[in-house]
Amino acid sequence: MNTLSKYATAGEGRTARRLIRAALAEGWAVSVNDGYETTVKQSVSERKIFDALCTTDEDIITIHLPKSGKCGGMFYLVYGNEDDGSELIADHTDNENCERLAKAAYPVGA
């Protein structure tokens, strides 16, 4: 069992998984900072990323282009706001990449 499954609510877990899976599906590499240190650096491993999420009460997710490492944006996740995960993404970079991924994390009717 990873930390996301262990410590996040079911709704927060669903939202985080949708966000990460959408980023990986678009070809982004993902870094995870737990508010203290970057515990995963530019990974494309869903398992590594999920294992690193929710070790503290917040995560900063950065998406990168895999070959160049160029930053495509950031997401600030805060756990414990709403059990259904509707407020997990507290903030994100205001660009097309992050807007698209945020929509994937919160699909209509979910």
PyRosetta script that sets phi, psi and omega in degrees:
from pyrosetta import init, pose_from_sequence

init()
pose = pose_from_sequence("MNTLSKYATAGEGRTARRLIRAALAEGWAVSVNDGYETTVKQSVSERKIFDALCTTDEDIITIHLPKSGKCGGMFYLVYGNEDDGSELIADHTDNENCERLAKAAYPVGA")
pose.set_psi(1, 130.2)
pose.set_omega(1, 178.5)
pose.set_phi(2, -86.4)
pose.set_psi(2, 168.4)
pose.set_omega(2, -176.7)
pose.set_phi(3, -64.9)
pose.set_psi(3, -31.7)
pose.set_omega(3, 177.7)
pose.set_phi(4, -61.5)
pose.set_psi(4, -47.1)
pose.set_omega(4, 178.9)
pose.set_phi(5, -67.2)
pose.set_psi(5, -32.8)
pose.set_omega(5, -175.9)
pose.set_phi(6, -77.5)
pose.set_psi(6, -41.3)
pose.set_omega(6, -170.8)
pose.set_phi(7, -109.1)
pose.set_psi(7, -26.6)
pose.set_omega(7, 179.8)
pose.set_phi(8, -81.5)
pose.set_psi(8, 154.5)
pose.set_omega(8, 172.9)
pose.set_phi(9, -69.3)
pose.set_psi(9, 164.6)
pose.set_omega(9, 179.3)
pose.set_phi(10, -58.2)
pose.set_psi(10, -41.8)
pose.set_omega(10, 179.8)
pose.set_phi(11, -66.5)
pose.set_psi(11, -41.7)
pose.set_omega(11, 177.1)
pose.set_phi(12, -64.0)
pose.set_psi(12, -41.0)
pose.set_omega(12, 178.6)
pose.set_phi(13, -61.2)
pose.set_psi(13, -44.2)
pose.set_omega(13, 179.1)
pose.set_phi(14, -61.0)
pose.set_psi(14, -45.5)
pose.set_omega(14, -178.4)
pose.set_phi(15, -63.9)
pose.set_psi(15, -46.4)
pose.set_omega(15, -179.9)
pose.set_phi(16, -62.8)
pose.set_psi(16, -42.8)
pose.set_omega(16, 179.7)
pose.set_phi(17, -63.6)
pose.set_psi(17, -42.8)
pose.set_omega(17, 178.3)
pose.set_phi(18, -61.5)
pose.set_psi(18, -42.1)
pose.set_omega(18, 179.7)
pose.set_phi(19, -61.8)
pose.set_psi(19, -51.2)
pose.set_omega(19, -177.6)
pose.set_phi(20, -65.8)
pose.set_psi(20, -43.8)
pose.set_omega(20, -179.9)
pose.set_phi(21, -63.8)
pose.set_psi(21, -38.2)
pose.set_omega(21, 177.4)
pose.set_phi(22, -65.2)
pose.set_psi(22, -41.6)
pose.set_omega(22, 179.1)
pose.set_phi(23, -63.5)
pose.set_psi(23, -46.0)
pose.set_omega(23, -180.0)
pose.set_phi(24, -65.6)
pose.set_psi(24, -38.2)
pose.set_omega(24, 179.6)
pose.set_phi(25, -63.9)
pose.set_psi(25, -29.8)
pose.set_omega(25, 177.9)
pose.set_phi(26, -83.4)
pose.set_psi(26, -3.8)
pose.set_omega(26, 177.5)
pose.set_phi(27, 94.6)
pose.set_psi(27, 11.5)
pose.set_omega(27, 177.8)
pose.set_phi(28, -81.0)
pose.set_psi(28, 149.4)
pose.set_omega(28, 166.9)
pose.set_phi(29, -95.2)
pose.set_psi(29, 150.4)
pose.set_omega(29, -172.1)
pose.set_phi(30, -123.3)
pose.set_psi(30, 134.2)
pose.set_omega(30, 171.7)
pose.set_phi(31, -111.4)
pose.set_psi(31, 146.6)
pose.set_omega(31, 178.9)
pose.set_phi(32, -124.3)
pose.set_psi(32, 122.7)
pose.set_omega(32, 172.9)
pose.set_phi(33, -113.8)
pose.set_psi(33, 127.9)
pose.set_omega(33, -176.3)
pose.set_phi(34, -89.7)
pose.set_psi(34, 14.3)
pose.set_omega(34, -178.0)
pose.set_phi(35, 96.8)
pose.set_psi(35, -14.0)
pose.set_omega(35, 179.6)
pose.set_phi(36, -121.0)
pose.set_psi(36, -42.9)
pose.set_omega(36, -178.1)
pose.set_phi(37, -152.5)
pose.set_psi(37, 158.7)
pose.set_omega(37, 175.4)
pose.set_phi(38, -84.7)
pose.set_psi(38, 110.8)
pose.set_omega(38, -174.3)
pose.set_phi(39, -93.5)
pose.set_psi(39, -20.9)
pose.set_omega(39, 174.7)
pose.set_phi(40, -132.7)
pose.set_psi(40, 129.2)
pose.set_omega(40, -177.7)
pose.set_phi(41, -117.6)
pose.set_psi(41, 116.4)
pose.set_omega(41, 174.4)
pose.set_phi(42, 44.2)
pose.set_psi(42, 57.7)
pose.set_omega(42, -178.7)
pose.set_phi(43, -99.0)
pose.set_psi(43, 151.2)
pose.set_omega(43, 171.4)
pose.set_phi(44, -115.5)
pose.set_psi(44, 12.5)
pose.set_omega(44, 179.2)
pose.set_phi(45, -92.9)
pose.set_psi(45, 109.2)
pose.set_omega(45, 179.0)
pose.set_phi(46, -53.9)
pose.set_psi(46, -44.4)
pose.set_omega(46, -177.8)
pose.set_phi(47, -61.2)
pose.set_psi(47, -47.0)
pose.set_omega(47, 178.8)
pose.set_phi(48, -60.1)
pose.set_psi(48, -42.6)
pose.set_omega(48, -178.2)
pose.set_phi(49, -66.0)
pose.set_psi(49, -49.1)
pose.set_omega(49, 179.7)
pose.set_phi(50, -61.8)
pose.set_psi(50, -35.9)
pose.set_omega(50, 177.6)
pose.set_phi(51, -64.8)
pose.set_psi(51, -26.3)
pose.set_omega(51, -177.2)
pose.set_phi(52, -89.5)
pose.set_psi(52, -18.3)
pose.set_omega(52, -176.8)
pose.set_phi(53, -75.3)
pose.set_psi(53, 146.5)
pose.set_omega(53, 171.8)
pose.set_phi(54, 66.4)
pose.set_psi(54, 33.2)
pose.set_omega(54, 172.8)
pose.set_phi(55, -85.0)
pose.set_psi(55, -17.5)
pose.set_omega(55, 172.7)
pose.set_phi(56, -131.5)
pose.set_psi(56, -171.5)
pose.set_omega(56, -178.6)
pose.set_phi(57, -86.3)
pose.set_psi(57, 5.9)
pose.set_omega(57, 177.7)
pose.set_phi(58, -153.1)
pose.set_psi(58, 155.1)
pose.set_omega(58, 174.5)
pose.set_phi(59, -139.4)
pose.set_psi(59, 145.7)
pose.set_omega(59, 171.2)
pose.set_phi(60, -113.3)
pose.set_psi(60, 116.6)
pose.set_omega(60, -178.7)
pose.set_phi(61, -101.7)
pose.set_psi(61, 126.7)
pose.set_omega(61, 176.5)
pose.set_phi(62, -118.0)
pose.set_psi(62, 133.7)
pose.set_omega(62, 177.1)
pose.set_phi(63, -102.8)
pose.set_psi(63, 142.0)
pose.set_omega(63, -176.5)
pose.set_phi(64, -133.9)
pose.set_psi(64, 151.0)
pose.set_omega(64, 167.9)
pose.set_phi(65, -72.9)
pose.set_psi(65, 125.1)
pose.set_omega(65, -171.6)
pose.set_phi(66, -57.1)
pose.set_psi(66, -43.6)
pose.set_omega(66, -174.8)
pose.set_phi(67, -77.1)
pose.set_psi(67, -43.7)
pose.set_omega(67, -176.5)
pose.set_phi(68, -90.9)
pose.set_psi(68, -23.0)
pose.set_omega(68, -175.9)
pose.set_phi(69, 78.9)
pose.set_psi(69, 2.3)
pose.set_omega(69, -179.1)
pose.set_phi(70, -60.1)
pose.set_psi(70, 133.5)
pose.set_omega(70, -179.1)
pose.set_phi(71, -70.8)
pose.set_psi(71, 132.0)
pose.set_omega(71, 177.6)
pose.set_phi(72, -104.7)
pose.set_psi(72, -6.9)
pose.set_omega(72, 178.5)
pose.set_phi(73, 145.4)
pose.set_psi(73, 174.5)
pose.set_omega(73, -177.1)
pose.set_phi(74, -137.6)
pose.set_psi(74, 151.8)
pose.set_omega(74, 175.5)
pose.set_phi(75, -126.5)
pose.set_psi(75, 136.0)
pose.set_omega(75, 176.1)
pose.set_phi(76, -106.9)
pose.set_psi(76, 112.4)
pose.set_omega(76, -179.4)
pose.set_phi(77, -103.1)
pose.set_psi(77, 131.4)
pose.set_omega(77, 177.6)
pose.set_phi(78, -124.4)
pose.set_psi(78, 121.1)
pose.set_omega(78, -178.4)
pose.set_phi(79, -88.5)
pose.set_psi(79, 148.8)
pose.set_omega(79, 174.2)
pose.set_phi(80, 96.7)
pose.set_psi(80, 5.2)
pose.set_omega(80, 179.3)
pose.set_phi(81, -82.1)
pose.set_psi(81, -55.7)
pose.set_omega(81, 179.5)
pose.set_phi(82, -135.7)
pose.set_psi(82, 128.6)
pose.set_omega(82, -178.2)
pose.set_phi(83, -57.9)
pose.set_psi(83, -30.3)
pose.set_omega(83, -177.4)
pose.set_phi(84, -79.0)
pose.set_psi(84, -2.2)
pose.set_omega(84, 178.4)
pose.set_phi(85, 82.1)
pose.set_psi(85, 3.0)
pose.set_omega(85, -175.8)
pose.set_phi(86, -67.7)
pose.set_psi(86, -15.2)
pose.set_omega(86, 178.5)
pose.set_phi(87, -122.1)
pose.set_psi(87, 21.2)
pose.set_omega(87, -179.6)
pose.set_phi(88, -63.2)
pose.set_psi(88, -46.6)
pose.set_omega(88, 178.4)
pose.set_phi(89, -81.8)
pose.set_psi(89, 101.2)
pose.set_omega(89, -177.9)
pose.set_phi(90, -79.0)
pose.set_psi(90, -28.4)
pose.set_omega(90, -179.3)
pose.set_phi(91, -164.0)
pose.set_psi(91, 159.0)
pose.set_omega(91, 173.7)
pose.set_phi(92, -156.8)
pose.set_psi(92, 162.5)
pose.set_omega(92, 176.7)
pose.set_phi(93, -59.8)
pose.set_psi(93, 138.5)
pose.set_omega(93, -179.5)
pose.set_phi(94, -88.0)
pose.set_psi(94, 81.6)
pose.set_omega(94, 174.9)
pose.set_phi(95, -147.2)
pose.set_psi(95, 171.5)
pose.set_omega(95, -176.9)
pose.set_phi(96, -61.6)
pose.set_psi(96, -39.6)
pose.set_omega(96, -179.0)
pose.set_phi(97, -58.0)
pose.set_psi(97, -52.5)
pose.set_omega(97, -175.2)
pose.set_phi(98, -71.7)
pose.set_psi(98, -34.9)
pose.set_omega(98, 176.8)
pose.set_phi(99, -61.1)
pose.set_psi(99, -45.6)
pose.set_omega(99, -179.2)
pose.set_phi(100, -63.1)
pose.set_psi(100, -44.8)
pose.set_omega(100, -179.6)
pose.set_phi(101, -69.1)
pose.set_psi(101, -36.0)
pose.set_omega(101, 176.7)
pose.set_phi(102, -63.4)
pose.set_psi(102, -39.7)
pose.set_omega(102, 176.3)
pose.set_phi(103, -63.1)
pose.set_psi(103, -37.3)
pose.set_omega(103, 178.2)
pose.set_phi(104, -67.6)
pose.set_psi(104, -32.5)
pose.set_omega(104, 179.1)
pose.set_phi(105, -71.9)
pose.set_psi(105, -28.8)
pose.set_omega(105, -178.8)
pose.set_phi(106, -122.4)
pose.set_psi(106, 66.9)
pose.set_omega(106, -178.3)
pose.set_phi(107, -66.6)
pose.set_psi(107, 148.7)
pose.set_omega(107, 178.7)
pose.set_phi(108, -61.2)
pose.set_psi(108, 131.7)
pose.set_omega(108, 177.9)
pose.set_phi(109, 86.0)
pose.set_psi(109, 1.4)
pose.set_omega(109, -179.0)
pose.set_phi(110, -82.4)
pose.dump_pdb("model.pdb")
